[in-house]
Amino acid sequence: MDQPSVEHVDVLLYSDDVTTRAEVIRAVGRRAARDLPLIRWDETATAAAVREKVAAHDYDFLVLDGEAAKVGGMALSKELKQEIFNCPPIMLLIARPQDTWLAHWSEADDVLPFPLNPRQVQEKIAAMQRRQ
């Protein structure tokens, strides 16, 4: 079996809900698939922290909660995509399939609908890694 050429990928996970963050991490674990590198999760609960971290660190991709309070992941995605040169790909967690059009407006690269299905979360995160 081929070993991944990269030791790890850095993923920023934003949600104001600690349970949501734990659910995503638990669904994926340390590695989304055998052929992929380990994931180093960086969790944050505020939009301000996301802005600071994205400006200071080179993430492989971001997972943003579209349902986060105060500043939702959709608005944050739109802002980052328009203001950050070479913004990392963004996966949005959305409440309903009908929110997909808003995710497209926000320039997100992919979406995951609630309730989170662990298999789907793992597959989508693996697909996001493979696109890198």
N, C-alpha and C positions, 0 to 999 in steps of 0.2 A: 504494500500500500504506500502511495506517495505521501510524504510528510509535507505539511504546509510550509511554504517558503517564508512566511512571516511568522514571528513568534506570537504576536498578539495584535488585536485591533482595539482601538479606544472608542468607546461609545458613550455619548452623553445622554442620560435618561432624565427627562424633565416631567415631573408631575407634582402637584401640591399635595397629593394623596400618597402617603407612604405605602398603603396597601396596593395601590396600582403599580408603584415602582417594584414592590416585592413580587407581585404577580408576573410582571414581565420577566424579571430576572429568574424567577423560579421556573417559568416556562422554557426559557432558553438554556439556563445553566451557564457553565463556564465556556461551552463551545456549542455553536448552533448545529454543527455536523462534524463527523469524524475527519473529513478532509479539509476542514477550516481551522484557522488559528484560534487560540483562546481569546475570549472577550474580556477586556478590562472595563468594567462598568464604572461610570462616574455619575452618581446620582445628585440631583439638585431639585429643590422645591420652589424656587422663585425665578421669575423671568429675568430679573436683574443679574442673578448668578449665571444664568445661561449666557447672557450677553457677554459678561466678563470672561467666562470660561472659553467661549468660542473665540473671542478675540485673543486669548492668551495661549490656547492649546490647539494643536492640529488633530481634530477628531476625525475618525474614519467615516462616521455618520452619527446622526442624532435621532433620538426617539422622543417625540414631544406629545404630551397629553392635550388633545384638542378641548378637553373638558376642564382643564385647570382653571381655578378661580382667579379673578382679577385680570390676568393676562393669559388667555388661552393659547394653546399650541398653534392654532391656525394663524392668529395675528402675529405671533412670534416667528412662525415659519416665513410668512410674507416679508416681515421686517428683515430677517436674516438673509433671505435670498436676494433681497434688493440692496442690502447695505454691505454685505461681506463678499469680498472678491473670492471666488472659488469656494463658496459656501459648501460645507459637506452635505451629502444627500440627507434628506429628512424623511422619516417615517412618522406619520401622524396616527395617534389613537383617536378614533372618532366614535361618537355615541350611536349613530344610526347610519345605515347605508346611504340614506338620503343626503348625508353630509359630505359625500364624496365630491360633489361639485364645489363645495367650499374648500375642500382640501386641494382641488385643482387650482382654484383661485389663489390659494396660499403658496402655490408652487411646490407643494410637497411632492416627493418622489414616489411615495407609496402610502397606503393606509392600512390600518388594522382596526376592524370594528369591535366595539364592546357588545356583548360580554366577550372577553378574551378567551379564545380557544387555544390551549397550550400548543397543540400540534401546529395550528396555523401561525401562531406567534413564532415558533421555532423555524418553520419553513420560510416565512417572510424575512426574518432576520438573516437566515442563511442566504436567501436570494439577494438581499441587500449587500451582504459581504461579498458574494460572488461577482456582483456588478462592479466592485471596486477594482 
